[in-house]
Amino acid sequence: MQHWLSRSLVGLLLLMNLVWSLTASANETPADVRIIVDISGSMKQTDPDNLRVPATNLLIELIPDDSQAGIWTFGRFVNMLTPLAQVDDAWRQQARADAQKINSVGLRTNLVEALDKARWQLAPDSGYQQSIILLTDGRIDMASGANAEQVNQAERQRLSNEVLPAYAAANARIHTLALSDAADKDMLRQIALETGGLYQEAINADELLVAFLRAFDRAVPTEQVPMVDNTFTIDDSVTEFTALIFKRSSDKPVQLLSPSGEVLNVSNSAENSQVRWHEELNYDLITVTAPAAGDWQADADIDPENRVQVLTDLRLQVNGLPETIFAGYPVDLDMALTNQGETITEPALLRLTDVSIKVTAPDGRIGSKLLSDPESLPPDGVYRESLSRLAQPGTYQLEVTASGPTFQRRQQLTATLMEPLRIRSREDHQQQQASVSVEPLVASIDTGLSRIIARVISPDGSSVIQSMEFDTAQQSWRLQLMPAEGPGRYEVELNVRGVTASGTTFKTRPEPLSFDFPLQDPNAPVTAKPDVTEPAVSEPEIEPAPATSTATVNAQPELAPATPAKAPAAKPQSQPEPVEPAVDSEPELVEPVDEAIEDEGGIAWWVYLLLAVGNASVLGGAAWWWLRHRRQQDTEALTQTDAHESHLPPDLEAPELSDDELGGSFDSFDGLDEEEIQPQPEAPAGMGSDTDITPDSLDDEFSIDPDDNAAPDLEDDWGEFDVDDELGSEPDDTQKPD
């Protein structure tokens, strides 16, 4: 009965929300999407099947009505393939016909001119969310011959000094896609970084569709419902859904089964005014208006990229994930269910809704976490989570799901952890010093405004903070490290504030570097270590003594330094017999030592000394234990006395931990290494190197950070640039261990 009432209440709330939201939300900004496609001759090798055509058609179909869109192609010349216009059925029909003209006949790669022409009518007050999706497999190539490099360099300068600043000023984001390793990845990273776009790499043309899809999700965030084993649920608030079904085997036709059992396919869809079916060689895109509520089934290949996006007033909003993220700095996410842009705060609905998050790392590891708790609802309806342990460079996939009794919603977003800088380390084994250099990977980084602060932690735990100087000759920031505090392990932590030519600022904290002093050359020849149990053998080989009785006796203390007591020289009657000329013979060198440590009675005098020391230790230990035990009793008595004097109840004298205290986060021990439960592999000297996250996730593969977790060391203000912006190269702060 209680479950039925809960479902009825939720249904009533949804019905009220649906009644309140009969029109589109006024505060939703429409999208302006511009697609720029490379048609240079190299595409014959990187995209031999011309998969750029179905990839472009996919975006054409997915761009919602009332958006603005256009398509450009570029080789030697730039062509506006489909003019920028309002998206409707007529525009889609024209765009699909134009997409068939995409080819690979261009002689050059006029990328800068393509970006320059595609920014027509872009403006910060255009009323659109402006995004550009750029695909290329090459680099700027405008000329050949002796002056080719000069011409290409001039184009790169125009890109940095004119084109990208214009996009940044218009608040237009460029999402770049590098197809093949021949593409100028550093330039494409720069374009994305300067404009706040998403950078992706596709190894081959087969990855084009998925990459285009992820770029589209950042350009036009769309509402989705989860699809599990090709089954998805449509609720009463959905006015339209679009199902994208990938085909891995082209001979298997795709079909949709409605909740009533009706079969929809490409053949009968032409007669159904509620269905629009677009079929390609490797995917089908089906749009159904006024769909029946219930469970739908796709009779097709199961693919993780299959998806269903919906038009609805009940939405899952995710904020806080930028297209580009950096190592060491947290990503603070806000997630909420909204209706007409208003956050839903009704406890009855939130209590029955499960909100979860899943993160897929670049290496394929997956971590998930349940964010909702019926006993602890967010008063403002906003679920918050901070991802502060992302360090591996590459593409991260974020999926947020909200599942209620009568509805399901999903958001999928992509972000790239970028490496704008490269860290190199070098060890000088002869001079016993190490050096760290940081080189810009993005040409537009302003080396005058950018700053790097280093913290060097010594073996004793003390640390010195200094600003790294930029070496114009080496074109890198440099730091020299010497063992000022003696031998041991020294760690170097870096905090970077980078500024690009257009004024874009980014911050990153790469993985620390470590150096063990004295530095050991791994290529040095290995020498045999002396036997520490018999150090007397090596001494005669270095400086052999004359083979006389007197020399042998006088040499005994030097030949046997490990002997507890010096050999007594005042007893000639116990003096050993002369040693034979073979001074380096091991038996004759050891035997006199054994005789020298014995007296005439056969027992060495130091044996008595050891016995006396041992007895004193036993007696002292017993006395220490008795005093400690007595002190504990006195302390307990004093505690009980204080408790009675303060009139505390008896049950508070020995308090027990509550469930909340027992369930606390390990990350509350800031500054300690409690979170390092498992040993981490040694990271390479690179920006944002791969690091295993503390295992605290639901699947034990990849960890979503625990509650109230801060990024490592972010609570320390040693690297906050606003504290002291005039740090010099000399150490300006020294920290001692607690």
VENRAGI-V924890 format. One record per residue. N is the residue number from 0. RES is the residue in one letter. OMEGA is omega as a letter, one per 30 degrees, with the letter a starting at -180 (NA if undefined). NEAR is the number of other C-alpha atoms within 8 Angstrom. Layout:
((N;RES;OMEGA;NEAR) (N;RES;OMEGA;NEAR))
This chain:
((0;M;a;4) (1;Q;l;5) (2;H;a;6) (3;W;l;7) (4;L;l;8) (5;S;l;9) (6;R;l;10) (7;S;l;8) (8;L;l;9) (9;V;l;12) (10;G;l;9) (11;L;l;8) (12;L;l;9) (13;L;l;9) (14;L;l;9) (15;M;l;8) (16;N;a;10) (17;L;l;10) (18;V;a;7) (19;W;a;6) (20;S;a;11) (21;L;a;6) (22;T;l;4) (23;A;a;7) (24;S;a;8) (25;A;a;4) (26;N;l;5) (27;E;a;6) (28;T;l;7) (29;P;a;10) (30;A;l;12) (31;D;a;11) (32;V;l;13) (33;R;a;13) (34;I;l;12) (35;I;a;15) (36;V;l;12) (37;D;l;12) (38;I;l;13) (39;S;a;14) (40;G;l;11) (41;S;l;9) (42;M;l;12) (43;K;l;9) (44;Q;a;6) (45;T;l;11) (46;D;a;11) (47;P;a;8) (48;D;l;4) (49;N;l;9) (50;L;l;11) (51;R;a;10) (52;V;l;10) (53;P;l;9) (54;A;l;11) (55;T;l;10) (56;N;l;11) (57;L;l;9) (58;L;l;11) (59;I;a;10) (60;E;a;9) (61;L;a;6) (62;I;a;9) (63;P;l;7) (64;D;a;7) (65;D;l;8) (66;S;l;12) (67;Q;a;12) (68;A;l;13) (69;G;a;13) (70;I;l;14) (71;W;l;15) (72;T;a;14) (73;F;l;17) (74;G;l;16) (75;R;l;11) (76;F;l;7) (77;V;a;12) (78;N;l;7) (79;M;a;9) (80;L;l;10) (81;T;a;10) (82;P;l;8) (83;L;a;9) (84;A;l;8) (85;Q;a;10) (86;V;l;14) (87;D;a;8) (88;D;l;6) (89;A;l;7) (90;W;l;10) (91;R;a;11) (92;Q;l;8) (93;Q;a;9) (94;A;l;12) (95;R;l;10) (96;A;l;8) (97;D;a;10) (98;A;l;11) (99;Q;l;7) (100;K;l;6) (101;I;a;11) (102;N;a;6) (103;S;a;10) (104;V;a;8) (105;G;a;12) (106;L;a;8) (107;R;l;11) (108;T;a;15) (109;N;a;14) (110;L;a;10) (111;V;l;12) (112;E;l;8) (113;A;l;13) (114;L;a;10) (115;D;a;9) (116;K;a;8) (117;A;l;9) (118;R;l;8) (119;W;l;6) (120;Q;l;4) (121;L;a;10) (122;A;a;8) (123;P;a;9) (124;D;a;6) (125;S;a;6) (126;G;l;7) (127;Y;l;9) (128;Q;a;10) (129;Q;a;12) (130;S;l;13) (131;I;l;13) (132;I;a;15) (133;L;l;11) (134;L;l;11) (135;T;l;11) (136;D;a;15) (137;G;a;11) (138;R;a;10) (139;I;a;12) (140;D;a;8) (141;M;a;11) (142;A;l;10) (143;S;l;6) (144;G;a;5) (145;A;a;5) (146;N;a;8) (147;A;a;10) (148;E;l;8) (149;Q;l;7) (150;V;a;10) (151;N;l;12) (152;Q;l;8) (153;A;l;8) (154;E;l;10) (155;R;l;10) (156;Q;l;8) (157;R;l;10) (158;L;a;10) (159;S;a;12) (160;N;a;10) (161;E;a;8) (162;V;a;12) (163;L;l;13) (164;P;l;11) (165;A;l;8) (166;Y;a;13) (167;A;l;12) (168;A;l;9) (169;A;a;10) (170;N;l;10) (171;A;a;14) (172;R;l;13) (173;I;l;14) (174;H;a;13) (175;T;l;15) (176;L;l;14) (177;A;l;17) (178;L;a;16) (179;S;l;11) (180;D;l;8) (181;A;a;8) (182;A;l;11) (183;D;a;11) (184;K;l;8) (185;D;l;9) (186;M;a;9) (187;L;l;12) (188;R;l;12) (189;Q;a;11) (190;I;l;12) (191;A;a;15) (192;L;a;11) (193;E;a;13) (194;T;a;13) (195;G;a;11) (196;G;a;14) (197;L;l;16) (198;Y;l;14) (199;Q;l;10) (200;E;l;9) (201;A;a;12) (202;I;a;8) (203;N;a;10) (204;A;l;10) (205;D;a;6) (206;E;a;9) (207;L;a;12) (208;L;a;10) (209;V;l;8) (210;A;l;12) (211;F;a;11) (212;L;l;9) (213;R;l;10) (214;A;l;12) (215;F;l;11) (216;D;l;12) (217;R;l;11) (218;A;a;12) (219;V;l;8) (220;P;a;7) (221;T;l;8) (222;E;l;13) (223;Q;l;11) (224;V;a;14) (225;P;l;12) (226;M;a;10) (227;V;a;6) (228;D;l;5) (229;N;l;11) (230;T;l;10) (231;F;a;12) (232;T;l;12) (233;I;l;14) (234;D;a;9) (235;D;a;7) (236;S;a;10) (237;V;l;13) (238;T;l;11) (239;E;l;12) (240;F;l;13) (241;T;a;11) (242;A;l;11) (243;L;a;11) (244;I;l;15) (245;F;a;11) (246;K;l;13) (247;R;l;6) (248;S;a;6) (249;S;a;8) (250;D;a;4) (251;K;a;7) (252;P;l;6) (253;V;l;12) (254;Q;l;11) (255;L;l;11) (256;L;a;13) (257;S;l;13) (258;P;l;10) (259;S;a;5) (260;G;l;6) (261;E;a;7) (262;V;l;8) (263;L;l;10) (264;N;a;10) (265;V;a;11) (266;S;a;5) (267;N;a;8) (268;S;a;12) (269;A;a;10) (270;E;a;5) (271;N;a;7) (272;S;a;7) (273;Q;a;7) (274;V;l;11) (275;R;a;10) (276;W;l;12) (277;H;a;8) (278;E;l;8) (279;E;a;7) (280;L;a;6) (281;N;l;8) (282;Y;l;10) (283;D;l;13) (284;L;a;12) (285;I;l;11) (286;T;a;11) (287;V;l;11) (288;T;a;9) (289;A;a;8) (290;P;l;10) (291;A;l;8) (292;A;l;9) (293;G;a;9) (294;D;l;10) (295;W;a;12) (296;Q;l;10) (297;A;l;11) (298;D;a;9) (299;A;l;11) (300;D;l;9) (301;I;a;7) (302;D;a;7) (303;P;a;4) (304;E;l;7) (305;N;a;12) (306;R;l;11) (307;V;l;13) (308;Q;a;11) (309;V;l;13) (310;L;a;9) (311;T;l;10) (312;D;l;12) (313;L;a;10) (314;R;l;10) (315;L;a;13) (316;Q;l;9) (317;V;a;11) (318;N;l;7) (319;G;a;8) (320;L;l;10) (321;P;l;7) (322;E;l;12) (323;T;l;13) (324;I;a;11) (325;F;a;15) (326;A;l;14) (327;G;a;15) (328;Y;a;13) (329;P;l;11) (330;V;a;10) (331;D;a;10) (332;L;l;12) (333;D;a;11) (334;M;a;11) (335;A;l;12) (336;L;a;12) (337;T;l;13) (338;N;a;12) (339;Q;l;9) (340;G;l;8) (341;E;a;6) (342;T;l;11) (343;I;a;9) (344;T;a;9) (345;E;a;7) (346;P;a;7) (347;A;l;9) (348;L;a;11) (349;L;a;12) (350;R;a;10) (351;L;a;9) (352;T;l;11) (353;D;l;13) (354;V;a;11) (355;S;a;12) (356;I;l;12) (357;K;a;12) (358;V;l;13) (359;T;a;12) (360;A;a;13) (361;P;a;10) (362;D;l;4) (363;G;l;6) (364;R;a;9) (365;I;l;11) (366;G;a;15) (367;S;a;14) (368;K;l;10) (369;L;a;8) (370;L;a;10) (371;S;l;11) (372;D;a;8) (373;P;a;8) (374;E;a;5) (375;S;a;6) (376;L;l;11) (377;P;a;7) (378;P;a;6) (379;D;l;6) (380;G;a;13) (381;V;l;11) (382;Y;a;10) (383;R;l;8) (384;E;l;9) (385;S;l;12) (386;L;a;11) (387;S;a;13) (388;R;l;12) (389;L;a;9) (390;A;a;14) (391;Q;l;12) (392;P;l;12) (393;G;a;9) (394;T;l;11) (395;Y;l;12) (396;Q;l;11) (397;L;l;12) (398;E;l;11) (399;V;a;12) (400;T;l;13) (401;A;a;12) (402;S;l;10) (403;G;a;10) (404;P;a;8) (405;T;a;8) (406;F;l;9) (407;Q;l;12) (408;R;a;13) (409;R;l;13) (410;Q;l;13) (411;Q;l;9) (412;L;a;11) (413;T;l;14) (414;A;a;14) (415;T;l;14) (416;L;a;14) (417;M;l;10) (418;E;l;10) (419;P;a;7) (420;L;l;10) (421;R;a;11) (422;I;l;11) (423;R;l;9) (424;S;a;9) (425;R;l;7) (426;E;l;9) (427;D;a;9) (428;H;l;9) (429;Q;a;4) (430;Q;a;5) (431;Q;l;11) (432;Q;a;12) (433;A;l;12) (434;S;l;11) (435;V;l;12) (436;S;l;11) (437;V;a;11) (438;E;l;10) (439;P;l;11) (440;L;a;9) (441;V;a;11) (442;A;a;8) (443;S;l;8) (444;I;l;11) (445;D;a;10) (446;T;l;8) (447;G;a;5) (448;L;l;7) (449;S;a;11) (450;R;l;11) (451;I;l;11) (452;I;l;12) (453;A;l;12) (454;R;a;12) (455;V;a;11) (456;I;a;11) (457;S;l;12) (458;P;a;11) (459;D;l;6) (460;G;l;8) (461;S;a;11) (462;S;l;12) (463;V;a;12) (464;I;l;13) (465;Q;l;14) (466;S;l;13) (467;M;a;13) (468;E;l;8) (469;F;l;9) (470;D;a;9) (471;T;l;6) (472;A;a;4) (473;Q;a;5) (474;Q;l;9) (475;S;l;11) (476;W;a;12) (477;R;l;12) (478;L;l;9) (479;Q;a;8) (480;L;l;8) (481;M;a;7) (482;P;a;10) (483;A;a;4) (484;E;l;7) (485;G;a;7) (486;P;l;9) (487;G;a;9) (488;R;l;10) (489;Y;l;13) (490;E;l;11) (491;V;l;11) (492;E;a;12) (493;L;l;12) (494;N;a;12) (495;V;l;11) (496;R;a;12) (497;G;l;12) (498;V;l;13) (499;T;a;11) (500;A;a;10) (501;S;l;10) (502;G;l;6) (503;T;a;9) (504;T;l;8) (505;F;l;8) (506;K;a;10) (507;T;l;11) (508;R;a;13) (509;P;l;14) (510;E;a;14) (511;P;l;8) (512;L;l;8) (513;S;l;8) (514;F;l;9) (515;D;l;9) (516;F;g;12) (517;P;a;8) (518;L;l;11) (519;Q;l;6) (520;D;a;6) (521;P;a;4) (522;N;a;4) (523;A;l;5) (524;P;a;4) (525;V;l;4) (526;T;a;4) (527;A;l;4) (528;K;l;4) (529;P;l;6) (530;D;a;6) (531;V;l;5) (532;T;l;4) (533;E;a;6) (534;P;a;12) (535;A;a;12) (536;V;a;11) (537;S;a;8) (538;E;l;10) (539;P;a;12) (540;E;l;8) (541;I;l;6) (542;E;a;6) (543;P;a;8) (544;A;l;8) (545;P;a;5) (546;A;l;11) (547;T;a;9) (548;S;a;9) (549;T;a;6) (550;A;a;10) (551;T;a;12) (552;V;a;9) (553;N;a;7) (554;A;a;8) (555;Q;a;11) (556;P;l;10) (557;E;a;7) (558;L;a;11) (559;A;a;10) (560;P;a;8) (561;A;a;4) (562;T;a;7) (563;P;a;4) (564;A;l;6) (565;K;a;6) (566;A;a;9) (567;P;a;7) (568;A;a;6) (569;A;a;4) (570;K;a;7) (571;P;a;6) (572;Q;l;4) (573;S;a;9) (574;Q;a;9) (575;P;l;8) (576;E;a;5) (577;P;l;7) (578;V;l;11) (579;E;a;6) (580;P;a;6) (581;A;a;7) (582;V;a;12) (583;D;l;8) (584;S;a;7) (585;E;a;7) (586;P;a;6) (587;E;a;9) (588;L;a;12) (589;V;a;9) (590;E;l;8) (591;P;l;10) (592;V;a;11) (593;D;a;8) (594;E;a;9) (595;A;a;12) (596;I;l;10) (597;E;l;11) (598;D;a;10) (599;E;a;6) (600;G;l;5) (601;G;l;6) (602;I;a;8) (603;A;a;9) (604;W;a;8) (605;W;l;7) (606;V;l;8) (607;Y;l;8) (608;L;l;8) (609;L;l;8) (610;L;a;8) (611;A;l;8) (612;V;l;8) (613;G;l;8) (614;N;l;8) (615;A;l;8) (616;S;l;8) (617;V;a;8) (618;L;l;8) (619;G;l;8) (620;G;l;8) (621;A;l;8) (622;A;l;8) (623;W;l;8) (624;W;a;8) (625;W;l;8) (626;L;l;8) (627;R;l;8) (628;H;l;8) (629;R;l;8) (630;R;l;8) (631;Q;l;8) (632;Q;l;8) (633;D;l;8) (634;T;l;8) (635;E;l;8) (636;A;l;8) (637;L;l;8) (638;T;l;8) (639;Q;l;9) (640;T;l;8) (641;D;a;8) (642;A;l;10) (643;H;l;8) (644;E;l;7) (645;S;l;6) (646;H;l;6) (647;L;l;9) (648;P;a;6) (649;P;a;5) (650;D;l;6) (651;L;a;7) (652;E;l;9) (653;A;a;5) (654;P;l;6) (655;E;l;4) (656;L;l;6) (657;S;l;6) (658;D;l;6) (659;D;l;6) (660;E;l;7) (661;L;a;7) (662;G;a;6) (663;G;a;7) (664;S;l;9) (665;F;a;7) (666;D;l;11) (667;S;l;7) (668;F;a;7) (669;D;l;5) (670;G;l;5) (671;L;a;6) (672;D;a;5) (673;E;a;8) (674;E;l;8) (675;E;a;8) (676;I;l;7) (677;Q;a;5) (678;P;a;5) (679;Q;l;7) (680;P;a;6) (681;E;a;4) (682;A;l;9) (683;P;a;5) (684;A;a;10) (685;G;a;11) (686;M;l;11) (687;G;a;14) (688;S;a;13) (689;D;a;8) (690;T;l;9) (691;D;l;7) (692;I;l;7) (693;T;a;9) (694;P;l;9) (695;D;a;10) (696;S;a;13) (697;L;a;8) (698;D;l;8) (699;D;l;9) (700;E;a;9) (701;F;a;17) (702;S;l;13) (703;I;a;12) (704;D;l;11) (705;P;a;8) (706;D;l;6) (707;D;a;7) (708;N;l;11) (709;A;l;10) (710;A;a;11) (711;P;l;8) (712;D;a;6) (713;L;l;8) (714;E;l;7) (715;D;a;6) (716;D;a;7) (717;W;a;6) (718;G;l;7) (719;E;a;7) (720;F;a;7) (721;D;a;5) (722;V;a;6) (723;D;a;7) (724;D;a;6) (725;E;l;4) (726;L;l;8) (727;G;a;9) (728;S;l;8) (729;E;l;6) (730;P;a;10) (731;D;l;9) (732;D;l;8) (733;T;a;9) (734;Q;l;7) (735;K;a;7) (736;P;l;6) (737;D;NA;2))
